[in-house]
Structures are given as C-alpha cells and as structure tokens.
C-alpha cells in the first residue's frame, strides 16, 4: 500500500488523487524552518498533517524501510547511471523534483548544499545527493546541468523518459507526478512528492526528510548516518 505522501505543487490544490496536496507546502518536521540563506519563514504545513519524527533525528520515520532502488537513468553527460550501483556503500539522498519549481525544490537542495559546506570532507565524501527530474519534457540534460551547477556541483542530476522516472518513483513508493494542461505560453504546473529519501550505507532508507528541515538538522544528522548510528522511532 502506497504511503499518502504530501505533494509539492506550484499552483492550485490537486484533487482526486487520494493524496494530500498542498501549494508547495509539504509538512515540516519540528519547528518551522527557513530555506538556507533566507529570512522568510516557511509557510505552515497543511492543517491536520502530522509527521512521525524518529527520536533524536530530524527526518520522518518510515514504518517499513525502503530498499535501495535498482533503476538506471541518464546523467547530464548522457551516460547511464544505475542508482543502486553508483551509490553502493554511500549515504544516498534521493529527491524527485523539477527545475521550473519556483521554491521547494531549489530551497531543499540549497539547504543540503549549505549543510555539506559546513561538514568536513571526511563526512561529505560518503554522501551522494541525487536529483531526478519528474519533468523530462522541459528538463533537458543541458538545463539540468545548469540547474544543479548553480546550486551545488556535487549534486548528480538524472533524467529519463517519463515512464522510466515513474517506474523509479514506484520503486520507492512515491506517487507519480501530476501535470496541469499547459497555458497559452506553454507553462504548466507539476505536483510531485517533496520528500528526500535518505538511504543508509548498508542499503535501505529508514528516514524521509520533508521540506522544512533546517540546515542545522542536516548538519547534525548526516555525520550520524555516516557513522552508522542506529535509527529508531
């Protein structure tokens, strides 16, 4: 049974999917947070949404661990990238988003980037950040390279046919993206799950990080993941 993940959306509320939809406002964990480098408060999460925080951690506890998915997509150099193989033995942060997202996606990634800048290389060399576009029609390899390069060159950006991306999302129990009809200028909204899945170096993910986790939360949690500390509810 698929989890009812909150959706990030750039326009009106999405209806009819049986999933909580919000105007790019997924639930936060703990106190409200600001995107890295911003003084603007993050909007409150939708009423009635509750997160199950893992004790002592800043992510949301997954009732059943998610096995590291074995999918292959294409990186910005046009080379195949097999997620399970390329991230084996590493802490892997997996995020599905799109480059036209005006707020949640870039803020999520920028917060992680700022946290990595604060950590020693002895920790960061064990962390892989992988961003998969859910909007391959607009997100060409060139655009993805420019996008992640403007945030952090340590981020690996991947793309594939939409069917391939949806298949990868299904492997980690995420709902497929939902697309609005294009407007007269060809622009359209995309709703997608906004959680970052944190896979441990021994394989599975036991935590998901919703938007709203502070930079300090990542600074505290990533070294603990690298050290292999136990994650418990």
N, C-alpha and C positions, 0 to 999 in steps of 0.2 A: 504494500500500500504506500503510495507516494505521500511524502510529507506535504503539508499545506504551507510551502514556503511563501513568505511575503514577496511581492513583485515590485520592482523599480519601474516607474513609468514616468514619461516626460509630459504627459498630457492629462486628460480626464481619467476618472477611475475606470478600470477594466471590470466588466461584469460577465457573469455567466461561465467562468472557468472553475468555480468551486474553490477558488484560492483567494486569499486576502490580497487585494490590490490597493496600492497607495500611490499618490502622486510623487513618486521618487522619495518616499519616506518609509523605508523599512524600519523595523523596531530597533531600538538601541539596547545595548547591554549595560546595565548600571546607569550612571549619571548620563545626562545628555552630553554630547561631545561636539567639538568643532572640528571641521576638516583641518588638516595640518596647514598652518600659516594663515588661518582665517580667524577673525574675531567674531564672525557671525555665528549665532547659535544654530545648531541643527534643529529643524522642526521636530516637535514631539512625535513619537510613533503613534499610529492609529489607535484609537480607543479600543480597549479590550484585548490588545495584543500582549502576550506575556512571553518572556524568554526564560529558558531553564538554564541558568548560568552554572557552569561547572565550578565547584568550590575552589576558590583561590585562583581561578583563571578568568580571562576576560571574554572568552568565547561561549557559545551556546553548546551545551552538552547534546550529543547525538545518542539517542536511546540505543541504536544499533550502529556499530562502527561501519563506515563506508569503505569497502575495499578500493585500493588504488586502481583506477580505471585503466584499461589497456586499449587506448584509442590512438590513432595516428592521424594527425592533421599536418598542415604545411606552415613552416615558419616564414618570416619576411624575406629570407633569401631563396625561397622556393624549394627548400629541402624538406623532406618528410621528418616529422618529429613525433616519436612514439612516447607518449607521456609516461607510461609505466617504466620504460627502459631508461629514458633520459633523466628521470628524477629518482631512480632507484638509489636507496641509501641516503636520500636527502629529505629535509623538511620541504614539502611542496605546498605552496599556496596557490590554489586554483580558483580563478574568477572568470565568469562568463559575463561579458558586457558588450558595449559598442562605442565607437569613437564619437558619435554625434550626441551621446548622453551629455547634457549640459552641467551636471553637478555630481551625482552619486558616483559614477564610475571614475572620473578623474580625481575626485577627493579621496575615494577609497584607496586608489593606487598611490596617490601622493602621500597619504598618511603612512602607508607601509614604507615608501621610499625614504621618508624623513626618519622613520624609526630605524631603518637599516643604516642610515648615515650615522646614527648615534651608537651603533654597536661595533665591536671590534671585528676585524676580518676573520678572526678565529671562529666567530659565530656565523657571520654572513656567508662565508664560503660553503656553509652547509644548508643554505636556504635558497630555494628556487621559486620565483614568482612567475606564474604562467597566466596570461590573459588571452582568453578565447573570444573572438567576436561572434556575436549572435546575429550580426547584420552583414554577412559577406557580400551582399549585393553592392553596398556602398564602401565597405571596408576592404579596399584593395591591399595588397602587400605593401605598396608604397605608402598608403595612408597609415597603415598600422605601424610601419617603421617610424614614420614621422611622429606619430602619436605617442608611442611608448618612449621614443628617443627624447621627446620633450618632457617626459616625466622622470624616467629612470632607464638608462640603457641596460640595467641588469634584468629588466622585465623581458620575458620571452613572449612574443605575440604570435598567435596562431589563427589560421583561418582554414576553411574548407567549404564544400558545398553545404547548403543549409541542412540537408538530410544527414550529413556526416556530423555536423555540430549538434543537431538534436539527438542523434544516437549517442554521442559522447555525454550530453546532459542527462540522458536517460540512465546511463551507467552509474551516475552519482545521484539519482533520484531527484533531479531538478526538472521542473516543468519546462516545456518548450517555450520559446519566445512567442509573443503575440504582436502582430503588426496591424497598424491602422492603414486605412486607404491613404495613398499619397494626396497631398493638397495640390493646388494649381502650380506650385513651384517644384513639385516632386518630393517635398519633405514629408516624412511620416514619423509617427511615434512607435516606439518598441517597448513592450513590457517584458521584463525578464527578472528572474530571481537574483537578488542582490547579495547573497551570502558568499563569503570567501571560505572555501573548504581548506582546512589545514591537515595535510597528510603527514603522519609521523615517518621517521626514517625507516621504521620496520614495516611500513606499508599502509595501513588503514588510516582513515580520518576519524577522529573522535570528537572534534570540535568544528563548529561553523561560526564564522565571525560576521555578524550583521553590520551594516553601516552604522556608524556612531561609536565604534570602539576608538578610544583615544590613542594618539601616538604613544603615550606612556604605557598603555595596555600592551601594545605590540612590543615595546622595548622590554617589558617585563616577561612576556610570555615566550617570545622567540628563543632566548637563551635557555629557558627551561625545557623547551621542546628539543633543542639541540643536545642538551644534557640527558634527555630521555626520561625526564621526570614523569611519574605516573599521573595520568589524568583521570579524575574520578568525579562523579556527580556530587 
